[in-house]
């Protein structure tokens, strides 16, 4: 097979760059943006870090709905299928995420059972997963995605072999969490110790006594003051600037507040995001809540609905521009707008407004707490939407992933 991986990296880096670049190449800000685009050209999110349960409730997602979403790690797309929407169009600029999403869909279609699906995407150290890929998934994958997973690194290991170990410890996000663990251990704290907690009070005690003091260390404050320190969370320079407006103006304080919510606001048995952050794995079946697509009760519904998903390696604005007026009922933007210029925001919302059905809903998250649309998107566009202020605050508080400052819901104005 011809090795086109270099070409793929170049192409997906170029795509990401179009979304990120806002400054001159040789300026300090421009160099930071280009470093981020290079890092973001590979796998970033092995799993998504937005809570799909909150998403589905906020959208009032149901049968017959036509949904457009950003793909990311794909856990959200499969969760949405539990509500049996008519169609899901998922887009992403990152070719690694496209390959992951397409592989997940074929795994749902062709792995023999729900147990096999859990072993592949839910369990760690399952050493025959790459064999299951070869037998059941690879024959059905498109050539580009198959090449991605079968490309060999300098050790001659195929990418798909990461599923024989712990896939969720890979990608920029997995490496960022690993670095967080190493940093805490450098200061004498093992974050996994919180998994011994038996109650919210125990979780609070562990955070206050063990984790919180780490954020007061001068070395950590210095390190997190560098924008590149958060590239592992998929946070580009422009989003860093927005994020730091929270708290006391230091990134250490912002990160402390977000980790406090993750550690203290939800029982561990209900929060698989905390399991990934602290235990570095998903719970075993019956041990605690799992992502919706890995719960046994949802398997048949998801498998029956999987053909309703289309994955697009495309720009969201361009995808919407190709759709008919009034043809989309639900829009999921994740945190993509934090990356955008005012011109890009207005172009996006012009297409959202044109393609929105009469009862359309838009959800998104922001690094900072407030919605970023007022004052940046034209009044003539925003006047066609109602901002659900109280509901947005409630959903933000209930978002178990805990890393965003705000969750936002906009509902189309009725005539």
C-alpha positions in Angstrom: 0.0 0.0 0.0 1.3 3.4 -0.9 2.1 5.5 2.2 0.1 8.7 1.9 0.1 9.5 5.6 2.3 12.6 5.1 -0.1 13.9 2.5 -3.0 13.3 4.9 -1.3 15.2 7.7 -0.6 18.1 5.4 -4.2 18.2 4.2 -5.9 18.0 7.5 -3.4 20.5 9.0 -4.3 22.8 6.2 -8.0 22.4 6.9 -7.6 23.0 10.6 -5.3 26.0 9.8 -8.1 27.7 7.9 -10.2 27.6 11.0 -7.5 28.7 13.4 -5.3 31.2 11.7 -6.1 34.8 12.6 -2.7 36.4 12.8 0.4 36.9 10.6 2.6 33.8 10.3 5.7 35.2 11.8 4.0 37.1 14.7 4.1 35.5 18.1 0.3 34.8 18.0 0.6 33.5 14.4 3.4 31.0 15.4 1.3 29.8 18.3 -1.7 29.3 16.0 0.4 27.3 13.5 1.9 25.1 16.3 -1.7 24.4 17.4 -2.8 23.5 13.9 0.2 21.1 13.5 -0.7 19.3 16.8 -4.4 19.3 16.0 -3.7 17.6 12.6 -3.6 14.2 14.4 -6.0 12.5 16.8 -7.1 14.9 19.5 -10.2 13.4 21.2 -10.3 9.7 21.6 -13.6 10.3 23.3 -15.9 13.4 23.3 -15.9 15.7 26.3 -19.4 17.1 26.0 -22.2 15.4 27.9 -24.6 13.9 25.3 -27.3 13.4 28.0 -27.5 17.1 28.5 -27.4 17.7 24.8 -30.3 15.4 24.1 -32.5 17.0 26.8 -31.7 20.5 25.7 -32.4 19.7 22.1 -35.6 17.8 23.0 -34.2 15.3 20.4 -36.7 12.9 19.1 -37.9 10.8 16.1 -38.0 12.6 12.8 -35.4 15.2 13.7 -32.7 16.1 11.2 -29.5 17.0 13.0 -26.2 18.5 12.1 -23.3 18.1 14.5 -19.5 18.4 14.7 -18.2 14.8 15.0 -15.2 15.0 17.3 -14.7 11.6 19.0 -18.1 10.4 17.9 -19.6 9.3 21.3 -22.2 12.0 20.9 -23.4 10.8 17.5 -24.0 7.3 18.7 -25.7 8.6 21.8 -28.1 10.7 19.7 -29.2 7.5 17.8 -30.9 6.3 21.0 -33.5 9.0 20.3 -34.1 7.7 16.7 -33.6 11.0 14.8 -34.3 10.8 11.0 -30.8 11.8 10.0 -27.5 12.9 11.5 -24.9 14.8 9.4 -21.6 14.9 11.3 -18.7 17.1 10.1 -15.1 17.5 11.2 -12.0 19.2 9.8 -9.7 16.6 11.4 -9.2 13.5 9.2 -8.2 11.4 12.3 -11.6 12.1 13.8 -13.3 11.2 10.5 -11.4 7.9 10.5 -12.4 7.3 14.1 -16.1 8.0 13.4 -16.3 5.9 10.3 -14.6 3.0 12.1 -17.1 3.3 15.0 -20.0 3.1 12.7 -18.7 0.0 11.0 -17.9 -1.5 14.4 -21.6 -1.0 15.4 -22.7 -2.6 12.2 -20.4 -5.5 12.0 -19.0 -6.6 15.4 -20.9 -9.7 16.3 -22.4 -8.6 19.7 -22.8 -5.8 22.2 -20.1 -7.5 24.3 -17.7 -7.2 21.4 -18.5 -3.6 21.0 -17.9 -2.9 24.7 -14.6 -4.8 24.6 -13.5 -2.8 21.6 -14.4 0.7 22.8 -15.0 0.3 26.6 -12.5 -2.0 28.0 -8.7 -1.5 28.4 -6.1 -4.1 27.7 -8.1 -6.2 25.4 -5.3 -7.6 23.3 -7.4 -9.2 20.5 -9.2 -6.0 19.4 -7.0 -5.5 16.5 -7.8 -9.0 15.3 -11.5 -8.2 15.6 -10.8 -5.1 13.5 -9.2 -7.2 10.8 -12.0 -9.7 10.7 -15.1 -7.7 11.2 -14.4 -4.0 10.6 -11.6 -3.5 8.1 -13.4 -5.1 5.1 -16.2 -2.6 5.3 -14.1 0.6 5.8 -13.5 3.2 3.1 -9.9 3.1 1.8 -8.8 6.4 3.5 -10.0 5.4 6.9 -8.6 1.9 6.5 -5.2 3.3 5.6 -5.3 5.6 8.7 -5.8 2.7 11.1 -3.4 0.3 9.3 -0.6 2.8 8.9 2.6 1.6 10.8 4.7 3.8 13.0 8.4 3.7 13.3 8.1 0.6 15.5 6.2 -1.1 12.7 3.0 -1.1 14.9 -0.3 -0.3 13.2 -2.4 2.5 14.6 -5.3 0.1 15.3 -3.0 -1.6 17.8 -3.8 1.1 20.3 -7.2 -0.6 20.9 -5.2 -3.6 22.2 -4.0 -1.5 25.0 -5.9 1.6 26.2 -7.1 3.8 23.3 -8.2 6.6 25.7 -4.6 7.2 26.8 -3.8 8.3 23.3 -4.5 11.4 21.3 -3.7 14.9 22.5 -6.4 14.7 25.2 -5.1 11.4 26.5 -1.6 12.7 26.6 -2.8 15.9 28.4 -4.5 13.9 31.1 -1.4 11.7 31.5 0.7 14.8 31.9 -1.8 16.1 34.5 -1.3 12.8 36.5 2.5 13.1 36.2 2.4 16.7 37.4 0.3 15.8 40.4 2.5 12.9 41.3 5.5 15.2 41.1 3.9 17.2 43.9 3.1 14.0 45.8 -0.6 13.5 44.8 -2.1 10.6 43.0 -5.3 11.8 41.3 -6.6 8.2 41.1 -7.0 8.2 44.8 -10.3 9.9 44.4 -11.7 6.7 43.1 -11.7 5.3 46.6 -14.4 7.9 47.6 -17.7 6.5 48.7 -19.7 9.7 48.7 -19.7 13.2 47.4 -18.4 14.3 50.8 -15.4 12.0 50.3 -14.9 13.4 46.8 -15.0 16.9 48.2 -12.5 16.1 50.9 -10.0 14.5 48.5 -10.2 17.6 46.2 -9.8 20.1 49.0 -7.0 18.2 50.7 -5.1 16.7 47.8 -5.9 18.3 44.4 -6.6 21.9 45.2 -3.2 22.7 46.7 -1.4 21.6 43.6 -2.9 24.6 41.7 -1.2 27.0 44.2 2.3 25.7 43.2 4.3 28.5 41.4 5.7 26.1 38.9 2.2 25.0 37.8 1.0 28.6 37.6 3.9 29.5 35.4 3.4 26.4 33.1 -0.3 27.0 32.6 0.3 30.7 31.8 1.7 29.5 28.5 -1.0 29.1 25.8 0.7 25.9 24.4 0.1 24.2 27.8 -3.6 23.7 26.9 -3.1 22.6 23.3 -3.6 19.0 24.7 -7.2 20.0 25.6 -7.8 21.1 22.0 -7.8 24.7 23.1 -6.4 27.0 20.4 -4.8 30.4 21.3 -8.0 32.4 20.7 -10.0 30.1 23.0 -7.3 30.4 25.7 -7.8 34.2 25.7 -11.5 33.7 26.2 -11.0 31.0 28.9 -8.7 33.1 31.0 -11.4 35.8 31.5 -12.9 33.4 34.1 -11.8 33.3 37.7 -9.0 35.6 39.0 -7.4 36.0 35.6 -4.9 33.1 35.9 -5.2 29.8 34.0 -4.4 27.8 37.1 -7.5 29.2 38.8 -9.7 28.4 35.8 -8.4 24.9 35.6 -8.8 24.4 39.4 -12.5 25.5 39.2 -13.2 23.2 36.3 -11.5 20.2 38.0 -13.4 21.0 41.2 -16.7 20.6 39.3 -15.6 17.3 37.8 -14.4 16.0 41.1 -17.1 17.3 43.4 -20.4 18.0 41.7 -21.4 14.5 40.5 -21.2 11.1 42.2 -18.5 9.0 40.6 -21.0 6.2 39.8 -22.8 8.6 37.5 -19.9 10.3 35.8 -17.8 8.4 33.3 -15.9 11.6 32.5 -14.5 11.5 36.0 -13.5 7.9 35.5 -11.5 8.8 32.4 -9.9 11.8 34.1 -9.0 10.0 37.3 -9.0 6.3 36.8 -7.9 6.6 33.1 -10.6 4.1 31.9 -14.3 3.6 31.6 -16.2 1.6 34.3 -16.9 -2.0 33.8 -20.5 -3.0 33.1 -22.4 -2.7 36.4 -19.6 -0.8 38.1 -20.9 2.7 37.2 -22.6 4.6 34.4 -21.2 4.2 30.9 -21.5 6.3 27.7 -24.9 5.7 26.2 -23.5 3.9 23.2 -21.8 1.3 25.4 -24.8 0.7 27.6 -26.3 -2.7 26.8 -29.9 -1.4 26.9 -29.2 0.9 24.0 -27.4 -1.5 21.7 -30.3 -2.7 19.5 -31.6 0.8 19.0 -28.2 2.2 18.0 -27.5 -0.7 15.6 -30.9 -0.4 14.0 -30.4 3.4 13.5 -26.7 3.5 12.5 -27.5 3.9 8.8 -29.0 7.3 9.6 -25.5 8.8 10.1 -23.4 10.4 7.4 -19.8 11.5 8.2 -18.4 14.5 6.2 -14.8 15.6 6.1 -15.9 19.2 5.6 -16.3 22.7 6.9 -19.6 23.2 8.8 -20.6 26.4 6.9 -19.9 24.7 3.5 -22.0 21.7 4.5 -25.0 23.9 5.5 -24.6 25.9 2.4 -25.4 22.8 0.4 -28.7 22.1 2.3 -32.2 23.3 1.5 -33.8 26.1 3.5 -35.7 24.8 6.5 -34.1 21.3 6.3 -32.4 21.1 9.7 -34.1 20.7 13.1 -31.1 20.5 15.5 -27.6 22.0 15.4 -24.8 20.9 17.7 -21.8 23.2 17.5 -19.7 21.9 20.4 -17.2 24.7 21.2 -16.2 25.5 17.5 -17.4 29.1 17.7 -14.7 29.9 20.2 -12.3 29.5 17.3 -14.1 31.8 14.9 -13.7 35.4 13.8 -16.7 37.7 13.6 -17.0 37.2 9.9 -17.0 33.4 10.3 -19.6 33.6 13.1 -21.9 35.7 10.9 -21.4 33.4 7.9 -22.2 30.4 10.1 -25.4 31.9 11.7 -26.6 33.1 8.3 -26.5 29.4 7.1 -28.0 28.1 10.4 -30.9 30.6 10.2 -31.5 29.8 6.5 -31.5 26.0 7.0 -33.3 26.0 10.3 -36.8 24.5 10.5 -39.6 26.3 12.4 -38.8 24.7 15.8 -35.1 24.5 15.3 -32.7 24.4 18.3 -29.0 25.2 18.5 -26.7 24.1 21.3 -23.1 24.9 21.9 -20.5 25.4 24.6 -18.0 28.1 25.3 -14.8 28.3 27.3 -15.9 31.4 29.2 -19.4 31.6 30.8 -21.3 34.0 28.6 -22.6 33.4 25.1 -20.2 34.9 22.6 -22.9 35.8 20.1 -24.2 39.2 21.3 -22.2 42.0 19.8 -20.5 39.7 17.3 -23.3 38.2 15.3 -25.6 40.7 13.5 -28.7 41.8 15.3 -30.8 40.9 12.3 -29.8 37.3 12.6 -29.9 37.0 16.4 -33.4 38.6 16.5 -34.7 35.4 14.8 -33.6 33.3 17.8 -34.6 33.2 21.5 -31.8 32.7 23.9 -32.9 30.3 26.7 -31.0 32.0 29.5 -32.3 30.0 32.5 -32.2 26.7 30.8 -28.7 27.3 29.5 -27.5 27.9 33.1 -29.2 24.8 34.3 -27.8 22.6 31.5 -24.3 24.1 32.1 -24.5 23.1 35.8 -25.5 19.6 34.8 -22.8 19.0 32.2 -20.8 16.2 33.7 -17.8 16.8 31.5 -17.2 20.0 33.5 -14.6 21.6 31.4 -16.6 24.4 29.8 -17.6 27.7 31.2 -21.0 27.8 29.6 -23.7 25.7 27.8 -26.0 27.7 25.5 -29.4 27.0 23.9 -31.0 29.1 21.2 -34.5 28.3 19.9 -35.9 29.6 16.6 -38.4 32.3 16.9 -41.9 31.4 15.8 -43.7 33.6 13.3 
